[in-house]
Amino acid sequence: MEYQFSQNTKKLNSLLSITYPIIQAPVGGIATPELASSVSNTGSLGGLALSWSDPESAQKTIEAVKAKTDNPFFVNFALNFEPIALFKSLELGVKIIQFSWGLPNKNMIDTIKSNNGIMGIQVTGEASALKAIAIGADYLVCQGLEAGGHVHATRSLDMALEEVLRVAKDIPVIASGGIATGEDIHKYLTKGAAGVVMGSRFVATKESGAHPDYKKALVISKLNDTVLTVCMNKGWDNSIHRILRNSTFNNWETHGCPKVGNRPGEYDILGTNSLDKKIERYSFSAPVNGVSGNIEAMTQYAGKSIQNINDIPSVSELIERILKDFLTLMS
């Protein structure tokens, strides 16, 4: 099948050396090498979240992706945390570096550019887009309030995208937040976006590192089951996040959303991870494979795209379906 993309999309595809303008969100520990490589192997762009990785663990993760794909992938750093694996990523030949929740400093930018790297920056409106452009962003990721996970945005995606496109000029803009279908892609590419980001939709795939109960929860949940909150913030205390409502959130809300230190069950142990490390209630870490315990009460990130998540396919099946639906709308 042939896909006729706009000049904006062709520019993005050329910049990132991809075939399809579909980018996997950097969904924390769920973005395993298997998920990232599977996305990249379709001709889309897979990615890793290395915000909390040291150089040694980042090297193992990057090498694991490289062992599974020859195609490009990106690494993301949320700059509320020190990006201590950034320079190791560049040393290992990663060409696409993406930043969220902050702006890179001059040393980071200079090092990326000196390594012929491509720099993407998450933005939320005109002001942040202009700042990102001024420091040399090669592409912009425009996030809307519909997104799952840690939400930097303060506007709907439609509103934010309009602002960002107005000032981006020839810099490709990628739409992010609540996207899961070929119809969604068609909508935002028609509005002028060069590509789209999908997070929750990729979490609910066979290759995702999410715990099976988390994947099932995404499939059975409906739009109103997500909530934008500050509830699950242990480990990232200044972040707003969109999650599935669960017993932890409902109990906290019932008690009047008390502040940290006074929350019900503040120090409850909900389970353990594969390294036998305890997981406390309100931890910002999502349940991944190998976690045991009360999975329902843990943080399960979900965007508004869950209204269109009805199964758990392989990545290749998902991309084929989405592109088929997109092509039908383009014809």
Residue pairs with C-beta under 8 A, 6 or more apart in sequence:
1 323
1 324
1 327
3 20
3 323
3 326
3 327
3 330
4 330
5 13
5 21
5 189
6 189
6 194
8 172
8 173
8 189
8 192
8 193
8 194
9 21
9 172
9 189
9 194
9 195
11 170
11 172
11 194
12 18
12 21
12 139
12 172
12 174
12 194
12 195
13 19
13 20
13 21
13 195
15 118
15 138
15 139
15 172
16 45
16 72
16 74
16 96
16 118
16 139
17 71
17 72
18 43
18 44
18 45
18 71
18 72
19 43
19 44
20 42
20 43
20 44
20 319
20 323
21 44
21 174
21 185
21 189
21 194
21 195
21 196
22 39
22 42
22 44
22 45
22 185
22 195
22 196
22 198
22 319
22 322
23 44
23 45
23 47
23 74
23 141
23 174
23 195
23 196
23 197
23 198
24 31
24 35
24 36
24 39
24 44
24 45
24 46
24 47
24 197
24 198
24 199
24 202
25 31
25 47
25 147
25 149
25 176
25 197
25 198
25 199
25 202
26 47
26 48
26 49
26 74
26 75
26 76
26 98
26 100
27 49
27 149
27 199
27 202
27 203
27 208
27 286
27 301
28 49
28 149
28 285
28 286
28 301
29 49
29 209
29 285
29 286
29 288
30 203
30 208
30 209
30 210
30 286
30 288
31 46
31 47
31 48
31 49
31 209
32 207
32 208
32 209
33 48
33 61
33 64
33 65
33 67
33 68
34 68
34 207
34 209
35 46
35 202
35 205
35 207
35 208
35 209
35 315
36 46
36 47
36 48
36 65
36 69
36 73
37 46
37 65
37 68
37 69
37 73
38 46
38 68
38 205
38 207
38 314
38 315
38 316
39 45
39 46
39 47
39 73
39 202
39 315
39 319
40 46
40 65
40 69
40 71
40 72
40 73
41 68
41 69
41 71
41 315
41 316
42 315
42 316
42 319
42 320
43 71
43 319
44 319
45 72
45 73
45 74
45 96
46 65
46 69
46 73
46 74
47 73
47 74
47 75
47 76
47 98
48 61
48 62
48 65
48 73
48 74
48 75
48 76
49 75
49 76
49 78
50 58
50 61
50 75
50 76
50 77
50 83
50 85
50 86
50 89
51 76
51 77
51 78
51 80
51 81
51 83
52 81
53 61
53 84
53 85
54 84
54 85
55 84
55 85
55 87
55 88
57 85
58 75
58 85
58 88
58 89
59 88
59 92
62 75
62 89
62 92
62 94
63 92
65 73
72 95
72 96
73 94
73 96
74 94
74 96
74 97
74 98
74 120
75 85
75 89
75 94
75 96
75 97
75 98
76 98
76 99
76 100
77 83
77 85
77 86
77 97
77 98
77 99
77 100
78 99
78 100
78 101
78 102
78 150
79 99
79 100
79 101
79 102
79 103
79 104
80 101
80 102
80 236
80 238
80 239
83 108
86 97
86 108
86 111
87 111
89 97
90 97
90 111
90 112
90 115
90 117
94 117
95 115
95 116
95 117
95 118
96 117
96 118
96 120
97 112
97 117
97 118
97 119
97 120
98 119
98 120
98 121
98 122
98 141
99 119
99 120
99 121
99 122
100 121
100 122
100 141
100 143
100 150
100 152
101 122
101 150
101 152
101 239
103 121
103 131
103 132
103 135
104 112
104 119
104 121
104 135
109 119
109 135
109 136
111 117
112 118
112 119
113 119
113 136
118 138
118 139
119 136
119 137
119 138
119 139
120 137
120 138
120 139
120 140
120 141
120 174
121 132
121 135
121 137
121 140
121 141
122 140
122 141
122 142
122 143
122 152
122 176
123 129
123 131
123 132
123 140
123 141
123 142
123 143
123 160
123 164
124 142
124 143
124 152
124 153
124 154
124 155
124 160
125 154
125 155
125 159
125 160
125 163
125 164
126 163
126 164
126 166
126 167
129 140
129 142
129 163
129 164
129 167
129 168
130 167
132 140
133 140
133 167
133 168
133 171
137 171
138 171
138 172
139 171
139 172
139 173
139 174
139 194
140 164
140 168
140 171
140 172
140 173
140 174
141 173
141 174
141 176
141 197
142 157
142 160
142 161
142 164
142 173
142 174
142 175
142 176
142 193
143 151
143 152
143 153
143 157
143 160
143 176
143 177
144 153
144 155
144 156
144 157
144 158
144 159
144 160
144 161
144 175
144 176
144 177
144 178
145 151
145 153
145 154
145 155
145 156
145 157
145 177
145 228
146 156
146 157
146 177
146 178
146 242
146 303
146 304
146 305
147 153
147 157
147 176
147 177
147 178
147 199
147 242
147 303
148 199
148 200
148 226
148 241
148 242
148 243
148 301
148 302
148 303
148 304
148 305
148 306
149 199
149 241
149 242
149 301
149 303
150 236
150 239
150 240
150 241
150 284
150 301
151 228
151 239
151 240
151 241
151 242
153 160
153 177
155 163
157 175
157 176
157 177
157 178
157 188
158 191
161 173
161 175
161 188
161 191
161 192
161 193
162 191
164 173
165 173
165 191
165 192
165 193
172 194
172 195
173 192
173 193
173 194
174 193
174 194
174 195
174 196
174 197
175 188
175 191
175 193
175 195
175 196
175 197
176 196
176 197
176 199
177 197
177 303
177 304
178 184
178 303
178 304
178 305
179 185
179 188
179 196
179 197
179 198
179 201
179 305
180 198
180 200
180 201
180 305
180 306
180 308
180 309
181 308
181 322
181 325
182 321
182 322
182 323
182 324
182 325
182 326
182 327
182 328
182 329
183 325
183 326
183 329
184 196
184 305
184 308
185 196
185 322
185 326
186 326
186 329
186 330
188 196
189 195
189 196
198 305
199 301
199 303
199 305
200 218
200 301
200 302
200 303
200 305
200 306
200 309
201 305
201 308
201 309
201 318
202 208
202 315
202 318
203 210
203 214
203 215
203 218
203 301
204 210
204 215
204 218
204 219
204 309
204 311
204 312
205 312
205 313
205 314
205 315
205 318
206 312
206 313
206 314
206 315
207 314
207 315
208 215
209 288
209 289
210 286
210 287
210 288
210 289
211 287
211 288
211 289
211 291
211 295
212 289
213 287
213 295
213 296
214 286
214 287
214 295
214 300
215 312
216 312
217 244
217 296
217 300
217 302
218 244
218 300
218 302
218 306
218 309
219 309
219 310
219 311
219 312
221 244
221 302
221 306
222 306
222 307
223 304
223 306
223 307
225 244
225 245
225 302
225 306
226 242
226 243
226 244
226 245
226 302
226 303
226 304
226 306
227 242
227 243
227 244
227 245
227 249
228 240
228 241
228 242
229 240
229 241
229 242
229 243
229 249
230 239
230 240
230 241
231 243
231 248
231 249
231 252
231 253
231 257
231 282
232 241
232 243
232 248
232 249
232 282
232 283
232 284
232 299
233 239
233 241
233 260
233 282
233 284
234 280
234 282
234 283
234 284
235 283
235 284
235 285
236 284
237 260
239 284
241 284
241 299
241 301
242 301
242 302
242 303
242 304
243 249
243 299
243 300
243 301
243 302
244 300
244 301
244 302
244 306
246 296
246 297
246 298
246 300
247 296
247 297
248 265
248 281
248 282
248 297
248 298
251 264
251 265
252 258
252 263
252 264
255 263
255 264
258 264
260 266
263 281
263 282
265 281
266 281
266 282
267 280
267 281
268 280
268 281
269 278
269 279
269 280
269 281
269 293
270 279
270 280
270 281
270 283
270 293
270 294
270 297
270 298
271 278
271 279
271 287
271 291
271 292
271 293
271 294
271 295
271 298
272 278
272 279
272 291
272 292
272 293
273 279
273 288
273 290
273 291
274 289
274 290
274 291
279 285
279 287
279 291
279 293
279 298
281 297
283 298
283 299
284 299
285 298
285 299
286 298
286 299
286 300
286 301
287 295
287 298
287 299
287 300
291 298
313 321
